[in-house]
């Protein structure tokens, strides 16, 4: 009986350690995801500023000067 209790205690400690490690990983991933979202937003703004015709309706565009 005592051996079973010891095994359960060991298993519990291992699971507790695994939970802590997974929590750290999830926290780091959340920070990375937030940074990626900010970076994506900045890239999207830069792209829209460089190429406004991509964001406009083709019918609203002025024809090129050679027409």
Backbone as ProteinMPNN parsed JSONL, in Angstrom:
{"seq_chain_A": "XXXXXXXXXXXXXXXXXXXXXXXXXXXXXXXXXXXXXXXXXXXXXXXXXXXXXXXXXXXXXXXXXXX", "coords_chain_A": {"N_chain_A": [[0.824, -1.202, 0.0], [1.915, 1.232, 0.828], [3.857, 1.569, -1.102], [2.311, 2.01, -3.383], [1.197, 4.479, -2.733], [3.495, 6.041, -2.67], [4.245, 5.854, -5.387], [2.083, 7.158, -6.544], [2.45, 9.712, -5.46], [4.876, 10.41, -6.643], [4.117, 10.38, -9.331], [2.244, 12.447, -9.266], [3.915, 14.646, -8.65], [5.488, 14.704, -10.963], [3.543, 15.269, -12.864], [2.735, 17.768, -11.991], [5.064, 19.24, -12.45], [5.182, 19.019, -15.226], [2.86, 20.428, -15.93], [3.563, 23.01, -15.065], [5.726, 23.521, -16.808], [4.398, 23.409, -19.287], [2.674, 25.566, -18.956], [4.513, 27.686, -18.902], [5.429, 27.515, -21.538], [3.077, 28.103, -22.983], [2.638, 30.736, -22.127], [4.909, 32.027, -23.187], [4.414, 31.602, -25.908], [2.106, 33.107, -26.217], [3.095, 35.706, -25.887], [4.783, 35.823, -28.112], [2.888, 35.545, -30.153], [1.378, 37.893, -29.798], [3.339, 39.785, -30.496], [3.78, 39.068, -33.163], [1.264, 39.7, -34.214], [1.267, 42.49, -33.905], [3.438, 43.122, -35.576], [2.445, 42.186, -38.019], [0.273, 43.917, -38.364], [1.636, 46.367, -38.684], [3.085, 45.803, -41.037], [0.97, 45.433, -42.793], [-0.16, 48.002, -42.828], [1.999, 49.411, -43.972], [2.127, 48.164, -46.477], [-0.369, 48.841, -47.549], [-0.033, 51.586, -47.733], [1.978, 51.749, -49.624], [0.88, 50.566, -51.865], [-1.881, 51.514, -52.782], [-3.79, 50.806, -54.688], [-4.349, 48.141, -54.415], [-6.064, 47.981, -52.313], [-8.255, 49.338, -53.162], [-11.339, 49.503, -55.019], [-11.388, 48.169, -58.27], [-12.97, 49.519, -60.17], [-13.032, 52.111, -59.268], [-10.571, 53.125, -59.734], [-8.378, 55.349, -61.438], [-7.816, 55.528, -64.945], [-4.71, 54.52, -66.491], [-2.206, 56.946, -67.535], [-1.658, 56.673, -70.296], [-3.987, 56.064, -71.652]], "CA_chain_A": [[0.0, 0.0, 0.0], [2.795, 2.398, 0.91], [4.514, 1.701, -2.4], [1.331, 2.628, -4.293], [1.095, 5.889, -2.359], [4.729, 6.669, -3.145], [4.151, 5.957, -6.841], [1.122, 8.214, -6.833], [3.084, 10.984, -5.131], [5.863, 10.677, -7.694], [3.361, 10.708, -10.529], [1.664, 13.777, -9.042], [4.989, 15.634, -8.769], [5.851, 14.781, -12.376], [2.462, 15.967, -13.565], [2.803, 19.17, -11.568], [6.192, 19.823, -13.186], [4.762, 19.115, -16.627], [1.886, 21.523, -16.014], [4.321, 24.26, -14.964], [6.469, 23.687, -18.056], [3.439, 23.738, -20.345], [2.202, 26.921, -18.704], [5.576, 28.582, -19.374], [5.422, 27.489, -23.0], [1.89, 28.821, -23.444], [2.87, 32.161, -21.869], [5.869, 32.512, -24.192], [3.735, 31.615, -27.202], [1.182, 34.24, -26.222], [3.903, 36.902, -26.137], [5.214, 35.768, -29.511], [1.704, 35.79, -30.976], [1.072, 39.319, -29.718], [4.347, 40.491, -31.285], [3.493, 38.789, -34.571], [0.08, 40.463, -34.603], [1.697, 43.884, -34.063], [4.262, 43.188, -36.781], [1.561, 42.027, -39.172], [-0.471, 45.166, -38.52], [2.535, 47.378, -39.255], [3.35, 45.436, -42.428], [-0.254, 45.681, -43.555], [-0.244, 49.449, -43.029], [3.027, 49.799, -44.937], [1.727, 47.649, -47.782], [-1.487, 49.65, -48.032], [0.497, 52.904, -48.078], [2.779, 51.618, -50.838], [0.087, 50.084, -52.986], [-3.299, 51.752, -52.472], [-4.693, 50.201, -55.664], [-4.72, 46.811, -53.951], [-7.168, 48.095, -51.366], [-9.374, 50.047, -53.799], [-12.148, 48.812, -55.999], [-10.832, 48.451, -59.592], [-13.827, 50.466, -60.888], [-12.77, 53.45, -58.758], [-9.232, 53.549, -60.13], [-8.259, 56.167, -62.634], [-7.063, 54.8, -65.962], [-3.34, 54.975, -66.626], [-2.109, 58.135, -68.382], [-1.553, 56.394, -71.736], [-5.299, 55.796, -72.264]], "C_chain_A": [[0.867, 1.265, 0.0], [3.504, 2.641, -0.425], [3.579, 2.374, -3.411], [1.206, 4.12, -4.009], [2.329, 6.649, -2.842], [4.716, 6.859, -4.658], [3.187, 7.066, -7.248], [1.705, 9.599, -6.543], [4.104, 11.378, -6.196], [5.164, 11.096, -8.98], [2.762, 12.113, -10.428], [2.732, 14.859, -9.216], [5.415, 15.804, -10.23], [4.796, 15.536, -13.174], [2.465, 17.455, -13.227], [3.926, 19.892, -12.314], [5.833, 20.004, -14.654], [3.782, 20.261, -16.822], [2.6, 22.866, -15.95], [5.103, 24.536, -16.245], [5.538, 24.073, -19.202], [2.892, 25.152, -20.181], [3.234, 27.944, -19.181], [5.592, 28.662, -20.894], [4.254, 28.289, -23.552], [2.062, 30.329, -23.245], [3.835, 32.747, -22.894], [5.217, 32.596, -25.567], [2.756, 32.773, -27.304], [1.935, 35.539, -26.497], [4.366, 36.96, -27.587], [4.049, 36.089, -30.437], [1.327, 37.267, -30.96], [2.051, 40.139, -30.55], [4.102, 40.285, -32.779], [2.268, 39.56, -35.061], [0.427, 41.937, -34.799], [2.507, 44.054, -35.346], [3.403, 43.09, -38.036], [0.77, 43.303, -39.427], [0.387, 46.258, -39.135], [2.834, 47.077, -40.721], [2.137, 45.701, -43.315], [-0.421, 47.169, -43.841], [0.776, 49.916, -44.063], [2.649, 49.35, -46.341], [0.607, 48.498, -48.371], [-1.008, 51.034, -48.437], [1.279, 52.847, -49.384], [1.934, 51.285, -52.062], [-1.398, 50.285, -52.706], [-4.253, 51.084, -53.459], [-5.112, 48.797, -55.248], [-5.948, 46.885, -53.051], [-8.394, 48.773, -51.981], [-10.116, 49.121, -54.749], [-11.595, 49.145, -57.384], [-11.664, 49.457, -60.396], [-13.565, 51.901, -60.462], [-11.403, 53.972, -59.189], [-9.28, 54.405, -61.391], [-7.489, 55.365, -63.684], [-5.637, 55.344, -66.048], [-3.253, 56.135, -67.623], [-2.049, 57.84, -69.876], [-2.87, 56.05, -72.397], [-5.924, 57.054, -72.781]], "O_chain_A": [[0.596, 2.227, -0.719], [3.721, 3.786, -0.822], [4.015, 3.211, -4.201], [1.121, 4.929, -4.933], [2.221, 7.762, -3.357], [5.127, 7.907, -5.157], [3.451, 7.819, -8.186], [1.476, 10.544, -7.298], [4.179, 12.54, -6.597], [5.575, 12.053, -9.637], [2.775, 12.871, -11.398], [2.48, 15.878, -9.859], [5.673, 16.921, -10.678], [5.118, 16.34, -14.048], [2.222, 18.296, -14.093], [3.751, 21.027, -12.757], [6.15, 21.032, -15.253], [3.884, 20.994, -17.806], [2.267, 23.773, -16.713], [5.134, 25.673, -16.716], [5.855, 24.961, -19.994], [2.674, 25.853, -21.169], [2.876, 28.952, -19.791], [5.749, 29.74, -21.468], [4.423, 29.068, -24.49], [1.67, 31.113, -24.109], [3.605, 33.84, -23.411], [5.442, 33.554, -26.306], [2.598, 33.358, -28.376], [1.46, 36.38, -27.26], [4.341, 38.019, -28.213], [4.214, 36.831, -31.405], [0.991, 37.83, -32.002], [1.649, 41.081, -31.234], [4.206, 41.227, -33.565], [2.242, 40.022, -36.202], [-0.052, 42.569, -35.741], [2.297, 45.0, -36.106], [3.614, 43.826, -39.0], [0.615, 43.722, -40.573], [-0.073, 46.994, -40.008], [2.839, 47.983, -41.555], [2.277, 46.143, -44.455], [-0.778, 47.558, -44.953], [0.454, 50.727, -44.932], [2.841, 50.1, -47.299], [0.633, 48.835, -49.555], [-1.527, 51.604, -49.396], [1.246, 53.796, -50.168], [2.262, 51.694, -53.175], [-2.105, 49.318, -52.42], [-5.404, 50.819, -53.115], [-6.149, 48.315, -55.701], [-6.77, 45.969, -53.028], [-9.463, 48.775, -51.372], [-9.592, 48.107, -55.211], [-11.348, 50.32, -57.657], [-11.11, 50.18, -61.224], [-13.849, 52.825, -61.224], [-11.116, 55.157, -59.018], [-10.11, 54.202, -62.277], [-6.594, 54.596, -63.332], [-5.392, 56.503, -65.713], [-4.136, 56.289, -68.467], [-2.377, 58.725, -70.666], [-2.89, 55.766, -73.594], [-7.027, 57.016, -73.327]]}, "name": "protein", "num_of_chains": 1, "seq": "XXXXXXXXXXXXXXXXXXXXXXXXXXXXXXXXXXXXXXXXXXXXXXXXXXXXXXXXXXXXXXXXXXX"}
